[in-house]
Amino acid sequence: MPFTSPVADVRFLLDKVLGYDRLAETDTFAEAGADVTEAILSELGRLCDEVLAPVNRNGDLTPAKLENGVVRTSPGFKDAYQAIAEGGWLGISATPEFGGMGLPQTLNTAMNEMMSGANLALQLCPLLSQGQIEALEHHASDELKALYLPKLISGQWTGSMNLTEPQAGSDVGALSTKAVEKDDGTFAITGQKIYITWGDHDVAENVCHLVLARLPDAAPGTKGISLFMVPKLIPDAEGNPGERNDLRVVSLEHKLGIHGSPTCVMSFEGAKGWMVGKPNGGMAAMFTMMNNARLGVGTQGIGVAEAAYQHALAYAQERKQGKTPMGNTAIIDHADVRRMLAVMRAEIFAARAIALECGLALDMGKATGKDSWKARAALLTPIAKAHGTDIGCEVASMGVQVHGGMGFIEETGAAQYFRDVRITPIYEGTNGIQAMDLVARKMMDGGEAAARLLQEVQDNAEAARGTLPELAEATWEASETLREATEWLVAQEMNERFAGAVPYLRAFARVLGAHYHLKAAMVDPEGGRARLARVFIERILPEHAALLAQARSGAGPLYDLSVEDLQTA
């Protein structure tokens, strides 16, 4: 299906809204100036539009399949993956010591979004490798780094993440996979893992599994979990893929969408593994990978939203039905269709800005070492993940609606975006868990990081009053309401916070969206950016008040309902 990477929008956000140029002023990212950034974005757009997008439909119509113990991927996926690997894209933010580019996470965030819009099922493969690269950089021994990182960064080998078991989903501490140390210092890994994305395939020469497992004397719960590298093919003395490890793909999951992405049930049957990090330190190591993936998954939602929007926009311009006040018959000129398209466009811009701001905060934290930047990145991560994926689902659904009855017909392709993106609010900690993280762990500072961010929103609104007074006032008032709600929230006990966590997160995203739209409007107060900002601030931002009312309603009314009350008659 045709796709045009949103290079212009990303460039505008980086240059005019988010202050990306600050990165090039640091020693860490001195090489990431305007010329390098422009070259990266342009070449990335070409790869996505010309290589990844053309095989996207193949993944849906001809899914990955398991044949005689070997996973065969969809037509064209292997060549498209090789183009990603040969371009060095897997190591865009990885350390140069092992072959990475060492570029900012902000650019990696833009890359993940564009690749997801072009082909989500395929993009999942490099996303998992990126997360594994970061986990190994932070936690692996020098020997493991030297062996695995060059191969993962080059794309010769790919990575997977093995957490979930039939009885251990979000409650990772319930996992039962065992790790027994052998005489040579390696470990025998035994157990079954489910929902293992790209757990096996034919696009690269080896698959490197990071597996959570328990040592025999480990404590119960998450404190007793260790992390292991378990390759599909055990490297020989020269570091090349050797004998087959004792693991296998039991089956492939039959899924609602992302059919081109092989989701495996994996069986480890005394497979040889090497410990990553310290004994019983698996969760700390795995969270490095998961935090990387959470922002990445947020961009997946945004990427698919962009693709669904483009698909709907093209259809609305071509489809003729009825008469409109504009004198045309194309449905794009019907008020409600125009409303849907305007809302889709405004939502995507806001969610994209939040994700790129999160990437920028990660980079500034790394480059400056300042706790304030690190706290901002931590605060924005659950918002970027949850809101980006929620918006992905909502925009893809609106894309089906724009198509009308044809959207429900598979041949148009609109339904694929809807089906594919639906997994993203579940990936890497469900969006409910993200919201709980926001109001709990990310508010352990008493709301200070949130207050600093909201102060910036208010300062910007004050600066905009002279040019765009109505939009500035609405944004300022919303930020003040959110500030008051945040002060109320941090005074509550934890379950009261949890009861309102989801609407609170969404309200926060609404205010941030207004902030970025207002900044964009200030660049050209008479132009299209300002007109789009008006759509967001006048039509979407008002939701924040109702959302915060929900957030403040507390847990009591929820628990006043008995289990019997929840039963149908």
C-alpha positions as CSV (number, residue, x, y, z in Angstrom):
1,M,0.0,0.0,0.0
2,P,1.4,3.5,-0.8
3,F,3.0,5.4,2.0
4,T,4.8,8.7,2.2
5,S,7.1,9.1,5.3
6,P,6.2,12.3,7.2
7,V,9.7,13.7,6.9
8,A,8.5,17.2,6.6
9,D,6.4,17.0,9.8
10,V,9.3,15.4,11.7
11,R,11.7,18.1,10.5
12,F,9.3,20.9,11.4
13,L,8.9,19.5,14.9
14,L,12.6,19.1,15.5
15,D,13.5,22.5,14.0
16,K,10.7,24.8,15.0
17,V,8.9,23.3,18.0
18,L,11.2,21.0,20.2
19,G,14.5,22.7,20.0
20,Y,16.4,19.7,18.6
21,D,19.4,22.0,17.8
22,R,20.4,21.9,21.5
23,L,21.7,18.4,21.0
24,A,24.4,19.4,18.5
25,E,25.6,21.9,21.1
26,T,26.6,19.0,23.4
27,D,29.8,17.0,23.2
28,T,27.9,13.7,23.0
29,F,25.9,14.6,19.9
30,A,28.1,17.2,18.3
31,E,28.0,15.3,15.0
32,A,24.2,15.3,14.9
33,G,23.8,18.7,13.3
34,A,21.3,19.9,10.7
35,D,23.1,18.4,7.6
36,V,23.4,14.9,9.2
37,T,19.8,15.0,10.5
38,E,18.5,16.0,7.0
39,A,20.5,13.2,5.3
40,I,19.3,10.6,7.8
41,L,15.6,11.6,7.5
42,S,15.7,11.8,3.7
43,E,17.3,8.5,3.3
44,L,15.1,6.9,5.9
45,G,12.0,8.2,4.1
46,R,13.2,6.7,0.8
47,L,13.8,3.3,2.5
48,C,10.4,3.2,4.1
49,D,8.4,4.5,1.0
50,E,10.2,2.4,-1.6
51,V,11.3,-0.8,0.1
52,L,9.2,-1.5,3.3
53,A,5.8,-0.2,2.3
54,P,5.5,-2.1,-1.0
55,V,5.7,-5.5,0.9
56,N,3.4,-4.5,3.8
57,R,0.3,-6.0,2.2
58,N,2.2,-9.2,1.5
59,G,2.5,-9.7,5.3
60,D,-1.2,-9.5,5.8
61,L,-2.2,-11.7,2.9
62,T,0.6,-14.2,3.1
63,P,1.4,-14.6,6.8
64,A,4.6,-16.1,8.2
65,K,4.3,-19.9,8.5
66,L,6.0,-22.7,10.3
67,E,7.2,-25.5,8.0
68,N,9.1,-28.5,9.4
69,G,10.3,-26.6,12.4
70,V,11.4,-23.6,10.3
71,V,9.6,-20.2,10.2
72,R,9.2,-18.8,6.7
73,T,8.5,-15.1,6.5
74,S,6.2,-13.3,4.1
75,P,7.2,-12.6,0.5
76,G,9.6,-9.7,0.2
77,F,10.3,-9.5,3.9
78,K,13.8,-11.0,3.8
79,D,14.9,-8.5,1.1
80,A,13.3,-5.6,2.9
81,Y,15.0,-6.6,6.2
82,Q,18.4,-6.9,4.4
83,A,17.9,-3.3,3.1
84,I,17.4,-2.2,6.7
85,A,20.5,-4.1,7.9
86,E,22.7,-3.0,5.0
87,G,21.8,0.7,5.6
88,G,23.0,0.4,9.2
89,W,19.6,1.3,10.6
90,L,19.6,-1.2,13.5
91,G,22.5,0.6,15.1
92,I,21.4,4.2,14.5
93,S,21.7,4.9,18.3
94,A,24.1,2.1,19.2
95,T,27.6,2.8,20.5
96,P,30.2,3.3,17.7
97,E,32.6,0.9,19.6
98,F,30.7,-2.0,18.1
99,G,29.6,-0.5,14.8
100,G,26.7,1.8,15.7
101,M,26.2,5.3,14.5
102,G,25.9,6.8,18.0
103,L,23.1,9.2,16.8
104,P,20.4,10.6,19.1
105,Q,17.5,8.5,20.3
106,T,15.4,11.3,18.9
107,L,16.3,10.2,15.4
108,N,15.8,6.6,16.4
109,T,12.3,7.5,17.5
110,A,11.6,9.1,14.1
111,M,12.9,6.1,12.4
112,N,10.8,3.7,14.4
113,E,7.7,5.7,13.6
114,M,8.3,5.9,9.9
115,M,9.2,2.2,9.6
116,S,6.0,1.3,11.5
117,G,3.9,3.4,9.2
118,A,5.5,1.6,6.2
119,N,5.3,-1.9,7.6
120,L,4.6,-2.6,11.2
121,A,4.9,-6.4,11.0
122,L,8.4,-6.1,9.7
123,Q,9.5,-3.1,11.9
124,L,8.9,-5.2,15.0
125,C,12.1,-7.2,14.1
126,P,14.6,-4.3,14.2
127,L,12.8,-2.8,17.2
128,L,13.5,-5.9,19.3
129,S,17.1,-5.9,18.2
130,Q,17.4,-2.3,19.2
131,G,16.2,-3.1,22.7
132,Q,18.5,-6.1,23.0
133,I,21.4,-4.0,21.9
134,E,20.7,-1.4,24.6
135,A,20.3,-4.1,27.3
136,L,23.6,-5.7,26.4
137,E,25.4,-2.4,26.2
138,H,24.3,-1.7,29.8
139,H,24.4,-5.1,31.5
140,A,26.4,-7.8,29.5
141,S,30.0,-8.8,30.2
142,D,32.7,-7.6,27.9
143,E,32.9,-11.0,26.3
144,L,29.2,-11.1,25.5
145,K,29.3,-7.6,24.2
146,A,32.2,-8.3,21.9
147,L,30.5,-11.4,20.5
148,Y,26.9,-10.3,20.1
149,L,26.8,-6.5,19.7
150,P,28.6,-6.3,16.3
151,K,26.3,-9.0,14.8
152,L,23.2,-7.4,16.2
153,I,24.1,-3.9,15.2
154,S,25.0,-5.1,11.7
155,G,21.7,-7.0,11.4
156,Q,23.4,-10.3,10.8
157,W,21.7,-11.6,13.9
158,T,18.4,-10.4,15.4
159,G,17.2,-10.2,19.0
160,S,14.0,-11.3,20.8
161,M,12.6,-10.8,24.3
162,N,11.3,-13.8,26.2
163,L,9.3,-12.9,29.3
164,T,5.7,-14.1,29.0
165,E,4.6,-17.6,30.0
166,P,1.1,-19.1,30.1
167,Q,0.7,-18.3,33.8
168,A,2.9,-15.2,33.8
169,G,1.8,-12.2,31.8
170,S,1.9,-8.8,33.3
171,D,2.8,-10.6,36.6
172,V,6.3,-11.5,35.4
173,G,7.3,-12.6,38.9
174,A,5.1,-15.7,38.4
175,L,7.4,-17.2,35.7
176,S,8.7,-20.7,36.2
177,T,11.4,-21.2,33.5
178,K,14.5,-22.7,35.1
179,A,18.2,-22.0,34.7
180,V,20.7,-24.6,36.1
181,E,24.4,-23.8,36.1
182,K,26.7,-26.2,34.3
183,D,30.4,-27.1,34.9
184,D,31.5,-24.8,32.1
185,G,29.8,-21.7,33.5
186,T,26.9,-21.7,31.1
187,F,23.3,-22.5,32.1
188,A,20.7,-25.0,31.0
189,I,17.5,-23.1,30.3
190,T,14.2,-25.1,30.5
191,G,10.7,-23.8,30.1
192,Q,8.1,-22.4,27.7
193,K,7.6,-18.8,26.6
194,I,4.6,-17.5,24.7
195,Y,4.0,-14.4,22.5
196,I,7.6,-14.2,21.4
197,T,7.7,-11.7,18.6
198,W,10.1,-12.6,15.8
199,G,11.2,-15.6,17.9
200,D,12.2,-17.4,14.7
201,H,12.5,-16.5,11.0
202,D,14.6,-16.7,7.8
203,V,15.6,-13.1,7.3
204,A,18.9,-13.3,9.2
205,E,21.4,-16.0,10.1
206,N,20.8,-16.3,13.8
207,V,18.2,-15.3,16.5
208,C,19.5,-14.2,19.9
209,H,16.9,-14.8,22.7
210,L,17.1,-12.8,25.9
211,V,15.3,-15.1,28.4
212,L,14.1,-14.5,31.9
213,A,14.5,-17.6,34.1
214,R,15.1,-18.7,37.7
215,L,18.1,-20.2,39.4
216,P,17.4,-23.2,41.6
217,D,17.8,-21.3,44.8
218,A,16.1,-18.1,43.6
219,A,13.7,-16.1,45.8
220,P,10.1,-16.0,44.7
221,G,8.7,-13.1,42.7
222,T,10.6,-10.6,40.6
223,K,13.6,-10.6,43.0
224,G,14.5,-14.1,42.0
225,I,14.7,-13.6,38.2
226,S,17.9,-13.7,36.1
227,L,18.5,-12.9,32.5
228,F,20.2,-15.1,29.9
229,M,21.4,-14.9,26.4
230,V,20.2,-18.1,24.6
231,P,21.1,-18.1,20.9
232,K,19.2,-20.3,18.3
233,L,22.6,-21.3,16.9
234,I,25.5,-21.5,19.3
235,P,28.5,-19.4,18.1
236,D,31.6,-21.4,17.3
237,A,35.2,-20.4,18.2
238,E,35.2,-17.8,15.4
239,G,31.9,-16.3,16.5
240,N,29.9,-17.7,13.6
241,P,26.6,-19.6,14.0
242,G,27.4,-23.2,14.9
243,E,25.4,-26.1,16.3
244,R,21.7,-25.8,16.9
245,N,20.7,-25.0,20.5
246,D,18.1,-27.1,22.4
247,L,15.2,-24.8,21.7
248,R,12.3,-24.9,19.2
249,V,9.3,-23.2,17.9
250,V,6.2,-25.1,19.1
251,S,3.7,-23.1,17.1
252,L,2.9,-19.7,15.6
253,E,0.1,-17.7,17.2
254,H,-3.0,-16.9,15.0
255,K,-3.5,-13.2,15.5
256,L,-5.9,-10.4,14.7
257,G,-3.3,-8.5,12.8
258,I,0.4,-8.1,12.1
259,H,0.3,-11.5,10.3
260,G,3.7,-11.0,8.7
261,S,5.3,-10.9,12.2
262,P,5.9,-14.4,13.4
263,T,4.7,-14.6,17.1
264,C,6.1,-17.8,18.5
265,V,5.5,-20.3,21.3
266,M,9.0,-21.2,22.3
267,S,10.2,-24.3,24.1
268,F,13.6,-24.2,25.8
269,E,14.7,-27.8,26.5
270,G,17.9,-27.5,28.4
271,A,19.2,-24.9,26.0
272,K,22.6,-23.4,26.5
273,G,22.6,-19.9,27.9
274,W,24.9,-17.3,29.2
275,M,24.0,-15.0,32.1
276,V,23.5,-11.3,31.3
277,G,24.2,-9.1,34.3
278,K,24.2,-10.4,37.9
279,P,22.3,-13.4,39.4
280,N,18.8,-12.4,40.3
281,G,19.3,-9.1,38.5
282,G,17.2,-10.0,35.4
283,M,14.4,-7.5,35.9
284,A,16.8,-4.6,36.1
285,A,18.5,-5.7,32.8
286,M,15.2,-6.5,31.1
287,F,13.7,-3.2,32.0
288,T,16.5,-1.5,30.1
289,M,15.2,-3.3,27.0
290,M,11.5,-2.7,27.9
291,N,11.9,1.0,28.5
292,N,13.5,1.3,25.1
293,A,10.6,-0.7,23.6
294,R,7.9,1.3,25.3
295,L,8.8,4.5,23.5
296,G,9.3,2.4,20.4
297,V,5.8,0.9,20.7
298,G,4.3,4.4,21.2
299,T,5.8,5.3,17.8
300,Q,4.4,2.2,16.3
301,G,0.9,3.5,17.1
302,I,1.7,6.9,15.6
303,G,3.2,5.4,12.5
304,V,0.2,3.2,11.8
305,A,-2.0,6.2,12.5
306,E,-0.1,8.2,9.8
307,A,-0.5,5.4,7.3
308,A,-4.2,5.0,8.0
309,Y,-4.7,8.7,7.7
310,Q,-2.9,8.9,4.4
311,H,-5.1,6.0,3.1
312,A,-8.3,7.7,4.3
313,L,-7.3,11.1,2.9
314,A,-6.6,9.6,-0.6
315,Y,-9.9,7.8,-0.5
316,A,-11.9,10.9,0.6
317,Q,-10.4,12.9,-2.3
318,E,-11.4,10.2,-4.8
319,R,-14.7,9.0,-3.6
320,K,-17.7,10.9,-5.0
321,Q,-21.0,10.7,-3.0
322,G,-23.7,13.3,-2.8
323,K,-23.5,17.1,-2.9
324,T,-21.5,19.4,-0.6
325,P,-21.7,23.1,0.3
326,M,-18.4,23.4,-1.6
327,G,-20.1,22.5,-4.8
328,N,-18.0,19.3,-5.2
329,T,-19.1,15.7,-4.9
330,A,-15.9,14.3,-3.3
331,I,-16.6,13.2,0.2
332,I,-13.7,15.2,1.6
333,D,-16.0,18.2,1.4
334,H,-18.7,16.8,3.6
335,A,-18.5,18.4,7.0
336,D,-18.3,15.2,9.0
337,V,-15.6,13.6,6.7
338,R,-13.6,16.9,6.9
339,R,-14.0,16.7,10.7
340,M,-12.6,13.2,10.9
341,L,-9.7,14.0,8.7
342,A,-8.9,17.1,10.6
343,V,-9.1,15.3,14.0
344,M,-6.9,12.5,12.6
345,R,-4.2,14.9,11.4
346,A,-4.3,17.0,14.6
347,E,-4.1,13.9,16.8
348,I,-1.1,12.5,14.9
349,F,0.8,15.7,15.2
350,A,0.3,15.9,18.9
351,A,1.2,12.3,19.6
352,R,4.3,12.6,17.4
353,A,5.4,15.7,19.2
354,I,5.1,13.9,22.6
355,A,7.2,10.9,21.4
356,L,9.9,13.1,19.8
357,E,10.0,15.2,23.0
358,C,10.5,12.0,25.0
359,G,13.4,11.0,22.7
360,L,14.9,14.4,23.0
361,A,14.7,14.3,26.8
362,L,16.5,10.9,26.8
363,D,19.2,12.4,24.7
364,M,19.6,15.5,26.7
365,G,19.8,13.5,29.9
366,K,22.5,11.4,28.4
367,A,24.4,14.3,27.0
368,T,24.2,16.6,30.1
369,G,23.8,14.2,32.9
370,K,21.1,16.4,34.4
371,D,18.5,14.8,36.6
372,S,15.9,17.2,35.4
373,W,16.2,15.8,31.8
374,K,16.2,12.2,33.0
375,A,13.1,12.9,35.1
376,R,11.3,14.4,32.1
377,A,12.2,11.4,30.0
378,A,10.9,9.1,32.7
379,L,7.6,11.1,33.0
380,L,7.0,11.2,29.2
381,T,7.7,7.5,28.5
382,P,4.4,6.1,29.8
383,I,2.5,9.0,28.2
384,A,4.3,8.5,24.8
385,K,3.6,4.8,24.9
386,A,0.0,4.8,26.1
387,H,-1.2,7.8,24.2
388,G,0.6,7.0,21.0
389,T,-0.9,3.6,20.8
390,D,-4.4,4.7,21.9
391,I,-4.3,7.4,19.1
392,G,-3.1,4.7,16.7
393,C,-6.2,2.6,17.4
394,E,-8.6,5.6,17.3
395,V,-7.2,7.1,14.1
396,A,-7.1,3.7,12.3
397,S,-10.7,3.2,13.4
398,M,-11.6,6.6,11.9
399,G,-9.8,5.6,8.8
400,V,-12.2,2.7,8.4
401,Q,-15.1,5.1,9.0
402,V,-14.0,7.5,6.4
403,H,-14.1,4.6,3.9
404,G,-17.7,3.8,5.0
405,G,-18.8,0.3,4.0
406,M,-15.7,-0.1,1.9
407,G,-13.5,0.3,5.0
408,F,-15.0,-3.0,6.3
409,I,-14.0,-4.7,3.1
410,E,-10.5,-6.2,3.3
411,E,-9.6,-5.4,-0.3
412,T,-9.3,-1.7,0.4
413,G,-6.6,-2.2,3.0
414,A,-8.2,0.2,5.6
415,A,-9.0,-2.7,7.9
416,Q,-5.4,-3.9,8.0
417,Y,-4.2,-0.8,9.8
418,F,-7.0,-1.2,12.4
419,R,-6.2,-4.9,13.0
420,D,-2.4,-4.4,13.0
421,V,-2.3,-1.5,15.4
422,R,-4.6,-3.1,18.0
423,I,-1.8,-5.0,19.6
424,T,0.2,-1.9,20.5
425,P,-1.8,-0.8,23.6
426,I,-1.1,-4.3,24.9
427,Y,2.6,-4.5,24.1
428,E,5.3,-3.8,26.7
429,G,3.0,-3.3,29.6
430,T,-0.6,-2.6,28.8
431,N,-1.7,1.0,28.7
432,G,-3.4,0.6,32.1
433,I,-0.1,-0.4,33.5
434,Q,1.6,2.6,31.8
435,A,-1.0,4.9,33.5
436,M,-0.4,3.3,36.8
437,D,3.3,3.8,36.4
438,L,2.8,7.4,35.6
439,V,0.8,8.2,38.8
440,A,2.9,6.0,41.0
441,R,6.6,5.6,40.2
442,K,6.8,8.7,38.1
443,M,5.1,10.8,40.8
444,M,7.5,9.6,43.6
445,D,9.0,13.1,43.4
446,G,5.7,14.6,44.6
447,G,4.9,15.7,41.1
448,E,8.0,18.0,40.6
449,A,8.8,16.8,37.1
450,A,5.2,17.2,36.0
451,A,5.2,20.7,37.6
452,R,8.3,21.8,35.7
453,L,6.8,20.6,32.4
454,L,3.5,22.3,33.1
455,Q,5.3,25.5,33.9
456,E,6.8,25.4,30.4
457,V,3.3,25.0,29.0
458,Q,2.1,28.0,30.8
459,D,5.1,30.1,30.0
460,N,4.6,29.3,26.3
461,A,0.9,30.1,26.5
462,E,1.7,33.5,28.1
463,A,4.1,34.3,25.3
464,A,1.4,33.4,22.7
465,R,-1.3,35.6,24.2
466,G,-0.4,38.6,22.1
467,T,-0.6,36.7,18.8
468,L,-3.1,33.9,19.4
469,P,-5.0,35.0,22.5
470,E,-7.9,32.5,22.4
471,L,-5.8,29.5,21.8
472,A,-3.2,30.6,24.4
473,E,-5.9,31.2,27.0
474,A,-7.5,27.8,26.5
475,T,-4.1,26.1,26.7
476,W,-3.1,28.0,29.9
477,E,-6.4,27.2,31.6
478,A,-6.2,23.6,30.7
479,S,-2.6,23.4,32.1
480,E,-3.7,25.1,35.3
481,T,-6.5,22.6,35.8
482,L,-4.1,19.7,35.2
483,R,-1.6,21.2,37.7
484,E,-4.3,21.4,40.3
485,A,-5.4,17.8,39.6
486,T,-1.7,16.7,39.8
487,E,-1.4,18.3,43.3
488,W,-4.6,16.5,44.3
489,L,-3.4,13.2,42.9
490,V,-0.1,13.0,44.7
491,A,-1.9,13.5,48.0
492,Q,-4.0,10.3,47.5
493,E,-3.2,6.8,48.5
494,M,-2.1,4.5,45.7
495,N,-5.3,2.7,44.8
496,E,-7.1,6.0,44.6
497,R,-4.5,7.1,42.1
498,F,-4.8,3.9,40.1
499,A,-8.6,4.2,39.8
500,G,-8.1,7.5,37.9
501,A,-4.8,6.8,36.2
502,V,-6.0,6.2,32.7
503,P,-8.1,9.4,32.3
504,Y,-5.3,11.3,34.1
505,L,-2.7,10.2,31.6
506,R,-5.0,11.0,28.7
507,A,-5.7,14.5,30.1
508,F,-2.0,15.1,30.4
509,A,-1.5,14.1,26.8
510,R,-4.3,16.5,25.8
511,V,-2.6,19.4,27.5
512,L,0.8,18.5,26.0
513,G,-0.8,18.2,22.6
514,A,-2.3,21.7,22.9
515,H,1.1,23.0,24.0
516,Y,2.9,21.6,20.9
517,H,0.2,22.7,18.6
518,L,0.3,26.2,20.0
519,K,4.1,26.4,19.6
520,A,3.6,25.2,16.0
521,A,1.0,27.9,15.4
522,M,3.3,30.6,16.6
523,V,5.7,29.8,13.8
524,D,3.1,30.9,11.3
525,P,0.0,32.4,13.0
526,E,-1.8,32.8,9.7
527,G,-0.9,29.4,8.2
528,G,-2.0,25.8,8.1
529,R,-0.2,25.0,11.4
530,A,-2.3,27.6,13.2
531,R,-5.5,26.3,11.6
532,L,-4.7,22.7,12.7
533,A,-3.9,24.0,16.2
534,R,-7.3,25.5,16.3
535,V,-8.9,22.1,15.5
536,F,-7.0,20.5,18.4
537,I,-7.4,23.2,21.0
538,E,-11.1,24.0,20.3
539,R,-12.3,20.4,19.5
540,I,-10.0,18.0,21.4
541,L,-8.5,19.8,24.3
542,P,-11.8,20.4,26.1
543,E,-11.9,16.7,26.8
544,H,-9.3,17.3,29.5
545,A,-11.9,18.6,32.0
546,A,-14.1,15.6,31.8
547,L,-11.1,13.3,32.0
548,L,-9.8,15.0,35.1
549,A,-13.2,14.7,36.7
550,Q,-13.0,11.0,36.1
551,A,-9.5,10.9,37.6
552,R,-10.7,12.6,40.8
553,S,-13.7,10.4,41.3
554,G,-11.5,7.9,43.1
555,A,-11.7,4.1,43.7
556,G,-14.8,4.1,45.9
557,P,-17.5,4.0,43.2
558,L,-15.7,1.2,41.4
559,Y,-15.5,-1.0,44.5
560,D,-19.0,-0.1,45.6
561,L,-20.1,-2.3,42.7
562,S,-20.1,-6.0,43.8
563,V,-19.1,-8.8,41.5
564,E,-22.8,-9.7,41.3
565,D,-23.5,-6.1,40.2
566,L,-21.2,-6.7,37.2
567,Q,-23.0,-9.8,36.1
568,T,-25.5,-9.6,33.3
569,A,-29.1,-10.6,34.1
